[in-house]
Amino acid sequence: MSTQANKNKWIRCRVAAVVVASIWGSSFGGGAIAADSPDFDRVSDVVYGRKFGVALTMDVFQPKKNANGLGVIHVISGGWYSGHEGINERWVAPFVKRGYTVFTVVHGSQPKFTIPEILEDMNRAVRYIRFHAKDYRIDPERIGIFGGSAGGHLSLMQGCAGSLGNPKAADPVDRMSSRVAAVACFFPPTDFLNYGKTGENAIGRGVLKDFKAPFMFTQFNPSTRAFEPITDENKIAAIGREISPVTHASADDPPVLIVHGDADKLVPIQQAEVLIEKLKKAGADAKLVVKPGASHGWADIEKDLDQFADWFDAKLKAKPADPSKKAETPTDESKSKGN
């Protein structure tokens, strides 16, 4: 393939990711925020981790009055593309007004990084927030998380597959749990191997064919000292299962709320239905709100953020289960770049 063809392919993938992000509300380039407002103080570009010489950052919004001692994370992600320009005050305001401290987390973005790597970033972000909970004046065991589309997928992975941390880690942040106490999200992918119907593979294929980069898994070869593509279909499928929230659904998962349009073609509502069903069968607290006739986003979607705030009000006030009770998952302990 020519250099120009490769360039054109990258541009198509980049545009697709930005379009998805703009559909569900975090319009990249359209969310400029003043350094502070009458309602909150903002600290920008807080470094929660580093990898490959790159800083991972988030912005922190703290209410100026009536703080409730609770924190919620907004995952800045659409099509697994993430950028600081995606932080939007309109998606922060409903929570800050109720007293929440909001952490808007930017993760390592596709096309540079794959979903397993992105999940490592999200684990690190939760651990950092928990470690610094006293500094932010929040309860470390009452942290919620929300997002839409890819951000919803990543939110669910923290809820269903957050891990315990390594008690022997040199960095004390990495000793913390990355579990959360409540999840709320819009139209999230939940099962990449049964996407819309049983047996439909969407690991950068089918409906998600324009999102290949997040699924281009690699592994480190110590002999060549390089990351190399994973081409074995069995290994690719195994990673696909591991990054699917439905794989990890269990009784000890935190309360989950999903709001999803029944006319969504990019992320079929079946994705929400199968996860909610599995969570309920396991005995977990789960709720699906269906938006009749809505596709992958709708004009007044920001009004539904009040449902998220209501959910967190109801679920974060009760003392959650000890996050250390959740079994460790291999996703966070992977030694490969893409697994």
C-alpha positions as CSV (number, residue, x, y, z in Angstrom):
1,M,0.0,0.0,0.0
2,S,1.4,3.4,-0.9
3,T,2.3,6.1,1.6
4,Q,-0.5,8.3,0.4
5,A,-3.0,5.4,0.7
6,N,-1.9,4.7,4.3
7,K,-2.2,8.4,5.1
8,N,-5.7,8.5,3.6
9,K,-6.7,5.4,5.6
10,W,-5.4,7.0,8.9
11,I,-7.4,10.2,8.1
12,R,-10.6,8.2,7.5
13,C,-10.2,6.4,10.9
14,R,-9.4,9.7,12.7
15,V,-12.4,11.4,11.2
16,A,-14.7,8.5,12.1
17,A,-13.5,8.7,15.7
18,V,-14.1,12.4,16.0
19,V,-17.5,12.1,14.3
20,V,-18.5,9.5,16.9
21,A,-17.3,11.7,19.7
22,S,-19.2,14.8,18.4
23,I,-22.4,12.8,18.0
24,W,-22.7,11.9,21.7
25,G,-21.8,15.3,23.0
26,S,-18.2,15.8,23.9
27,S,-17.6,17.9,20.7
28,F,-13.9,18.0,20.2
29,G,-12.8,21.6,19.8
30,G,-16.2,22.9,21.1
31,G,-15.7,22.5,24.9
32,A,-13.5,25.4,25.8
33,I,-13.8,26.2,29.5
34,A,-12.7,29.2,31.6
35,A,-10.2,28.5,34.3
36,D,-12.9,28.8,36.9
37,S,-16.6,29.7,37.1
38,P,-19.0,30.8,39.8
39,D,-19.7,27.1,40.5
40,F,-16.3,25.4,40.5
41,D,-12.5,25.7,40.6
42,R,-10.7,23.9,37.8
43,V,-7.2,22.5,37.8
44,S,-6.0,21.6,34.3
45,D,-3.6,19.0,33.1
46,V,-3.1,17.1,36.3
47,V,-0.6,14.3,35.5
48,Y,-2.0,11.0,36.7
49,G,0.6,8.8,35.0
50,R,3.3,8.5,32.3
51,K,4.1,6.0,29.7
52,F,6.6,5.9,26.8
53,G,7.6,9.4,27.7
54,V,4.1,10.7,27.4
55,A,2.1,12.3,30.3
56,L,-1.4,11.1,31.0
57,T,-3.6,14.0,32.2
58,M,-7.0,14.9,33.6
59,D,-8.7,18.1,34.7
60,V,-10.3,18.4,38.1
61,F,-13.4,20.4,38.8
62,Q,-14.2,21.1,42.4
63,P,-17.4,22.8,43.6
64,K,-16.9,26.1,45.4
65,K,-19.7,25.3,47.9
66,N,-21.9,22.5,49.1
67,A,-19.3,19.8,48.2
68,N,-20.8,16.3,49.0
69,G,-17.5,14.5,49.5
70,L,-18.1,12.3,46.4
71,G,-16.2,12.1,43.2
72,V,-17.2,11.1,39.6
73,I,-15.0,10.4,36.7
74,H,-16.0,11.5,33.2
75,V,-14.2,9.4,30.6
76,I,-13.2,11.6,27.6
77,S,-13.5,9.1,24.8
78,G,-15.3,8.7,21.5
79,G,-14.3,5.8,19.2
80,W,-11.4,5.4,21.7
81,Y,-10.1,8.7,20.6
82,S,-9.3,11.0,23.5
83,G,-8.1,14.6,23.7
84,H,-8.0,17.4,26.2
85,E,-10.1,19.5,23.7
86,G,-12.9,17.0,24.3
87,I,-13.5,18.2,27.9
88,N,-16.9,20.0,27.9
89,E,-18.2,22.2,30.7
90,R,-21.8,21.2,29.9
91,W,-21.0,17.6,30.8
92,V,-19.4,18.7,34.1
93,A,-22.0,21.2,35.3
94,P,-24.8,18.8,36.3
95,F,-22.5,17.0,38.7
96,V,-20.6,20.0,40.1
97,K,-23.9,21.7,40.9
98,R,-24.9,18.8,43.1
99,G,-21.6,18.9,45.0
100,Y,-19.5,16.3,43.1
101,T,-15.8,16.7,42.4
102,V,-15.5,15.8,38.7
103,F,-12.4,14.2,37.2
104,T,-12.3,14.5,33.4
105,V,-9.8,11.8,32.3
106,V,-8.0,11.8,29.0
107,H,-6.5,8.5,28.1
108,G,-3.8,7.4,25.6
109,S,-5.6,7.8,22.3
110,Q,-6.1,5.6,19.2
111,P,-4.7,5.3,16.6
112,K,-1.5,5.3,18.7
113,F,-2.8,3.1,21.5
114,T,-5.0,0.0,21.6
115,I,-7.9,-0.8,23.9
116,P,-5.9,-3.0,26.3
117,E,-3.4,-0.1,26.7
118,I,-6.2,2.4,27.1
119,L,-7.7,0.2,29.9
120,E,-4.3,0.4,31.7
121,D,-4.6,4.2,31.6
122,M,-8.1,4.1,33.0
123,N,-6.9,1.8,35.8
124,R,-4.1,4.2,36.6
125,A,-6.4,7.2,36.6
126,V,-8.8,5.6,39.2
127,R,-5.8,4.5,41.3
128,Y,-4.4,8.0,41.2
129,I,-7.7,9.6,42.3
130,R,-8.2,7.0,45.1
131,F,-4.6,7.6,46.3
132,H,-5.2,11.4,46.4
133,A,-8.8,11.2,47.7
134,K,-7.8,13.1,50.9
135,D,-6.3,15.9,48.8
136,Y,-9.5,16.2,46.8
137,R,-11.7,15.8,49.9
138,I,-13.6,12.8,48.6
139,D,-14.4,9.3,49.9
140,P,-12.0,6.9,48.2
141,E,-14.6,4.1,48.2
142,R,-17.4,6.2,46.7
143,I,-16.2,7.1,43.2
144,G,-18.5,6.9,40.2
145,I,-17.7,6.9,36.5
146,F,-19.6,7.8,33.4
147,G,-19.1,8.2,29.6
148,G,-20.7,7.6,26.3
149,S,-20.0,5.1,23.4
150,A,-16.3,4.2,23.8
151,G,-16.3,6.2,27.1
152,G,-19.2,4.1,28.2
153,H,-17.3,0.9,27.3
154,L,-14.3,2.0,29.4
155,S,-16.6,3.0,32.3
156,L,-18.1,-0.4,32.3
157,M,-14.7,-2.1,32.2
158,Q,-13.8,-0.2,35.4
159,G,-17.0,-1.3,37.0
160,C,-16.9,-4.9,35.9
161,A,-13.1,-5.5,35.6
162,G,-11.4,-3.0,37.8
163,S,-8.5,-4.7,39.6
164,L,-6.9,-4.7,43.0
165,G,-3.5,-3.2,42.3
166,N,-0.1,-4.7,43.1
167,P,0.7,-4.5,46.9
168,K,4.4,-4.9,46.0
169,A,4.5,-2.0,43.5
170,A,7.2,0.5,44.0
171,D,4.8,3.3,43.2
172,P,2.2,3.6,46.0
173,V,-0.5,4.6,43.4
174,D,-0.2,1.3,41.8
175,R,-1.0,-0.5,45.1
176,M,-4.5,1.0,45.0
177,S,-7.7,-0.7,43.7
178,S,-9.0,0.6,40.4
179,R,-12.6,-0.4,41.2
180,V,-15.4,2.1,41.2
181,A,-18.7,2.2,43.2
182,A,-21.2,3.1,40.5
183,V,-21.4,3.3,36.7
184,A,-23.6,5.3,34.3
185,C,-23.2,5.4,30.5
186,F,-24.7,6.0,27.1
187,F,-24.8,3.3,24.4
188,P,-21.7,1.3,25.2
189,P,-20.1,-1.6,23.3
190,T,-20.2,-4.6,25.7
191,D,-19.5,-7.7,23.7
192,F,-17.2,-7.5,20.7
193,L,-17.6,-11.2,19.7
194,N,-21.4,-11.1,19.7
195,Y,-22.1,-7.6,18.3
196,G,-25.7,-7.1,17.5
197,K,-26.2,-10.8,17.2
198,T,-24.6,-14.1,18.4
199,G,-21.3,-14.7,16.7
200,E,-20.9,-11.3,15.0
201,N,-17.2,-10.3,15.4
202,A,-16.7,-6.6,15.7
203,I,-13.0,-6.6,16.7
204,G,-12.3,-3.7,14.2
205,R,-14.5,-5.5,11.8
206,G,-18.1,-5.5,10.5
207,V,-19.9,-2.5,12.0
208,L,-16.6,-1.3,13.6
209,K,-14.5,-1.7,10.5
210,D,-13.7,2.0,10.5
211,F,-12.2,1.6,14.0
212,K,-9.4,-0.8,13.3
213,A,-6.6,1.0,15.2
214,P,-7.9,0.4,18.7
215,F,-8.1,-3.3,17.9
216,M,-4.7,-3.7,16.2
217,F,-3.3,-5.7,19.2
218,T,0.5,-6.2,19.5
219,Q,2.8,-8.0,21.8
220,F,6.4,-7.4,22.9
221,N,9.0,-9.7,21.4
222,P,12.1,-9.7,23.7
223,S,14.2,-11.2,21.0
224,T,13.7,-8.3,18.6
225,R,12.9,-5.8,21.4
226,A,9.9,-4.6,19.4
227,F,6.2,-4.7,19.6
228,E,4.8,-7.0,16.9
229,P,1.3,-7.4,15.5
230,I,-0.8,-10.3,16.9
231,T,-2.1,-12.1,13.9
232,D,-3.3,-15.4,15.5
233,E,-7.1,-15.4,15.3
234,N,-7.5,-17.3,18.6
235,K,-5.3,-14.8,20.4
236,I,-7.3,-11.9,18.9
237,A,-10.5,-13.5,19.9
238,A,-9.2,-14.0,23.5
239,I,-8.3,-10.4,23.8
240,G,-11.7,-9.4,22.3
241,R,-13.4,-11.4,25.1
242,E,-11.1,-9.9,27.7
243,I,-11.9,-6.3,26.7
244,S,-15.7,-7.0,26.6
245,P,-17.5,-5.9,29.8
246,V,-20.0,-8.8,29.5
247,T,-17.1,-11.3,30.1
248,H,-16.5,-9.8,33.6
249,A,-20.1,-9.3,34.8
250,S,-20.6,-10.7,38.2
251,A,-22.6,-10.3,41.4
252,D,-20.1,-8.0,43.1
253,D,-20.2,-5.4,40.3
254,P,-21.3,-1.9,41.3
255,P,-24.7,-0.5,40.3
256,V,-24.8,0.0,36.5
257,L,-27.1,2.4,34.5
258,I,-27.2,2.4,30.7
259,V,-29.2,4.8,28.6
260,H,-29.4,3.6,25.0
261,G,-31.4,4.4,21.8
262,D,-33.3,1.5,20.2
263,A,-32.4,2.7,16.7
264,D,-28.7,2.8,17.2
265,K,-26.8,1.2,14.3
266,L,-23.3,1.8,15.4
267,V,-23.7,0.2,18.8
268,P,-26.9,-1.9,18.7
269,I,-29.1,-1.8,21.8
270,Q,-28.5,-5.6,22.0
271,Q,-25.1,-4.6,23.5
272,A,-26.8,-3.0,26.5
273,E,-29.5,-5.7,26.8
274,V,-27.0,-8.6,27.1
275,L,-24.9,-6.9,29.7
276,I,-27.9,-5.8,31.8
277,E,-29.4,-9.3,31.6
278,K,-26.2,-10.9,32.7
279,L,-25.7,-8.5,35.6
280,K,-29.3,-9.0,36.8
281,K,-29.0,-12.8,36.6
282,A,-25.8,-12.5,38.7
283,G,-27.7,-10.5,41.3
284,A,-26.1,-7.1,40.6
285,D,-27.9,-3.8,40.5
286,A,-28.5,-2.9,36.8
287,K,-30.9,-0.7,34.9
288,L,-31.5,0.0,31.2
289,V,-33.3,3.1,30.0
290,V,-34.4,2.8,26.4
291,K,-34.7,6.0,24.2
292,P,-37.4,5.1,21.6
293,G,-36.3,6.0,18.1
294,A,-32.9,7.4,19.2
295,S,-29.8,6.5,17.3
296,H,-26.1,6.9,18.4
297,G,-26.8,10.1,20.3
298,W,-29.7,12.6,20.3
299,A,-30.2,16.3,20.2
300,D,-31.0,16.8,23.9
301,I,-28.7,14.1,25.3
302,E,-27.2,16.5,27.9
303,K,-30.6,16.5,29.6
304,D,-30.1,12.8,30.4
305,L,-27.0,13.7,32.4
306,D,-29.5,14.5,35.2
307,Q,-30.4,10.8,35.2
308,F,-26.7,10.0,35.7
309,A,-26.5,12.5,38.6
310,D,-29.7,11.0,40.1
311,W,-28.1,7.5,39.8
312,F,-25.0,8.6,41.6
313,D,-27.0,10.4,44.3
314,A,-28.8,7.2,45.0
315,K,-26.0,4.7,44.7
316,L,-23.0,6.5,46.1
317,K,-24.6,7.6,49.3
318,A,-24.8,4.1,50.7
319,K,-21.5,2.6,51.8
320,P,-20.2,0.4,49.0
321,A,-18.7,-3.1,49.3
322,D,-15.0,-3.3,49.9
323,P,-13.4,-3.1,46.5
324,S,-10.7,-5.6,47.6
325,K,-13.3,-8.3,47.3
326,K,-13.2,-8.3,43.5
327,A,-11.0,-10.9,41.9
328,E,-8.0,-9.8,40.0
329,T,-8.3,-9.7,36.2
330,P,-5.5,-10.4,33.7
331,T,-6.2,-7.2,31.7
332,D,-4.3,-5.0,34.1
333,E,-1.4,-7.4,34.6
334,S,-0.8,-7.9,30.9
335,K,2.8,-7.9,29.8
336,S,2.1,-7.3,26.1
337,K,1.3,-4.0,24.5
338,G,-1.9,-5.3,23.1
339,N,-3.0,-7.9,25.6
